[in-house]
């Protein structure tokens, strides 16, 4: 799980490093725009990666990994959702905007990525911790399957409704 998670986080980091320029700075929550900006996405991604690194740093043995498990499941779910949003946001940007965004967030991304890589490497050395982290991935994926089933049911209902309207 940790290898997949690390690969995913690193993939996100690379994607973010290659991403484009943000448009407007974040506005206060009450004035939050309907459409997420690249800057908002980047800030959230960096924050989430930092939360992963913080959680990994607290894991010293199997017991601490078990205690961190609920937090890691939550972070993994949030990461998966963020990854989907990020792909939509970043791929829609022109190349020059991507280069400007890369430059703007490069230092923060490199710093948090180094922390993640260091902690992941440390955790990869302990098979007991690895076993707990595999459980984290399974639990986070269970909800993905449930969400997929919900989405399928919604699609089926829409199709039925279209058929009834004809």
C-alpha positions as CSV (number, residue, x, y, z in Angstrom):
1,X,0.0,0.0,0.0
2,X,2.7,2.4,0.9
3,X,4.5,1.9,-2.3
4,X,1.3,2.6,-4.3
5,X,0.5,5.5,-2.0
6,X,4.0,6.9,-2.4
7,X,3.9,6.4,-6.1
8,X,0.5,8.2,-6.2
9,X,1.7,11.1,-4.1
10,X,4.9,11.3,-6.1
11,X,2.9,11.2,-9.3
12,X,0.7,14.1,-8.0
13,X,3.9,16.0,-7.0
14,X,5.3,15.6,-10.5
15,X,2.0,16.5,-12.0
16,X,1.9,19.6,-9.8
17,X,5.5,20.5,-10.7
18,X,4.5,20.3,-14.3
19,X,1.2,22.1,-13.8
20,X,0.1,25.6,-14.9
21,X,-0.3,29.0,-13.5
22,X,-3.1,29.9,-11.0
23,X,-5.5,32.6,-11.9
24,X,-6.7,34.4,-8.7
25,X,-5.5,34.0,-5.2
26,X,-7.8,32.2,-2.8
27,X,-10.7,34.3,-1.5
28,X,-12.1,33.9,2.0
29,X,-14.4,31.0,2.4
30,X,-17.6,33.1,2.3
31,X,-16.5,34.5,-1.1
32,X,-15.3,31.2,-2.4
33,X,-15.8,31.0,-6.2
34,X,-17.9,28.3,-7.7
35,X,-15.1,27.0,-9.8
36,X,-11.9,25.9,-8.1
37,X,-8.8,27.7,-9.3
38,X,-5.5,26.1,-9.9
39,X,-4.0,28.0,-7.0
40,X,-6.7,26.7,-4.6
41,X,-6.0,23.2,-5.9
42,X,-2.2,23.5,-5.5
43,X,-2.5,24.9,-1.9
44,X,-4.8,22.0,-1.0
45,X,-2.6,19.4,-2.6
46,X,0.5,20.7,-0.7
47,X,-1.4,20.8,2.5
48,X,-2.7,17.3,2.0
49,X,0.8,16.0,1.2
50,X,2.0,17.7,4.4
51,X,-0.7,16.0,6.4
52,X,0.4,12.6,5.0
53,X,4.0,13.4,5.9
54,X,2.9,14.4,9.4
55,X,0.9,11.2,9.9
56,X,3.8,9.1,8.6
57,X,6.3,10.8,11.0
58,X,4.2,9.8,14.0
59,X,4.3,6.1,13.0
60,X,7.1,4.4,14.9
61,X,5.9,0.8,15.2
62,X,2.8,-1.4,14.6
63,X,0.9,0.1,17.5
64,X,1.4,3.7,16.3
65,X,0.5,2.6,12.8
66,X,-2.8,1.1,14.0
67,X,-3.5,4.4,15.9
68,X,-2.8,6.4,12.7
69,X,-4.9,4.1,10.5
70,X,-8.2,6.1,10.6
71,X,-6.4,9.3,9.8
72,X,-4.5,7.5,6.9
73,X,-7.8,6.1,5.5
74,X,-9.3,9.6,5.6
75,X,-6.2,11.1,3.9
76,X,-6.1,8.4,1.3
77,X,-9.8,9.1,0.4
78,X,-9.2,12.8,0.2
79,X,-6.1,12.2,-1.9
80,X,-8.1,10.2,-4.4
81,X,-10.7,12.8,-4.7
82,X,-8.1,15.6,-5.0
83,X,-6.3,13.6,-7.7
84,X,-9.4,13.5,-9.9
85,X,-10.1,17.2,-9.4
86,X,-6.5,18.1,-10.1
87,X,-6.4,16.2,-13.4
88,X,-9.4,18.2,-14.6
89,X,-8.1,21.5,-13.4
90,X,-4.5,21.2,-14.5
91,X,-5.0,19.6,-17.9
92,X,-7.3,22.4,-18.9
93,X,-4.6,25.1,-18.5
94,X,-2.5,26.5,-21.3
95,X,1.2,25.6,-21.3
96,X,2.3,29.0,-20.3
97,X,0.0,29.0,-17.3
98,X,1.2,25.5,-16.3
99,X,4.8,26.8,-16.4
100,X,4.0,29.8,-14.2
101,X,2.2,27.6,-11.7
102,X,5.1,25.2,-11.6
103,X,7.5,28.0,-10.8
104,X,5.2,29.5,-8.1
105,X,4.8,26.2,-6.1
106,X,8.0,24.4,-6.9
107,X,9.8,25.0,-3.6
108,X,6.8,24.0,-1.5
109,X,6.2,20.9,-3.5
110,X,9.8,19.9,-3.4
111,X,10.0,20.4,0.4
112,X,6.8,18.3,1.1
113,X,7.8,15.6,-1.4
114,X,11.2,15.2,0.3
115,X,9.5,14.7,3.6
116,X,7.1,12.1,2.1
117,X,9.9,10.2,0.4
118,X,12.0,10.1,3.5
119,X,9.1,8.9,5.7
120,X,7.9,6.4,3.1
121,X,11.4,4.9,2.8
122,X,11.5,4.5,6.6
123,X,8.1,2.9,6.8
124,X,8.8,0.6,3.9
125,X,11.5,-1.1,6.0
126,X,9.1,-2.4,8.6
127,X,6.9,-5.4,7.5
128,X,4.4,-5.0,10.4
129,X,3.8,-1.3,9.5
130,X,3.5,-2.4,5.8
131,X,0.7,-4.8,6.8
132,X,-1.2,-2.1,8.5
133,X,-0.8,0.3,5.6
134,X,-2.1,-2.4,3.2
135,X,-5.2,-2.5,5.4
136,X,-5.5,1.3,5.0
137,X,-5.5,1.0,1.2
138,X,-8.2,-1.7,1.4
139,X,-10.4,0.3,3.6
140,X,-10.1,3.4,1.5
141,X,-10.8,1.4,-1.7
142,X,-13.9,-0.1,-0.2
143,X,-15.6,3.3,-0.2
144,X,-14.4,3.8,-3.8
145,X,-16.3,0.7,-4.8
146,X,-19.4,1.8,-2.8
147,X,-19.2,5.2,-4.5
148,X,-18.9,3.6,-7.9
149,X,-22.0,1.5,-7.2
150,X,-23.9,4.7,-6.1
151,X,-22.8,6.4,-9.3
152,X,-23.9,3.4,-11.4
153,X,-27.3,3.4,-9.7
154,X,-27.7,7.2,-10.3
155,X,-26.8,6.6,-14.0
156,X,-29.3,3.8,-14.2
157,X,-32.1,5.9,-12.7
158,X,-31.3,8.8,-15.2
159,X,-31.4,6.3,-18.1
160,X,-34.7,4.9,-16.8
161,X,-36.1,8.4,-16.5
162,X,-35.0,9.3,-20.0
163,X,-36.7,6.2,-21.3
164,X,-39.9,7.1,-19.4
165,X,-39.9,10.6,-20.9
166,X,-39.8,9.3,-24.4
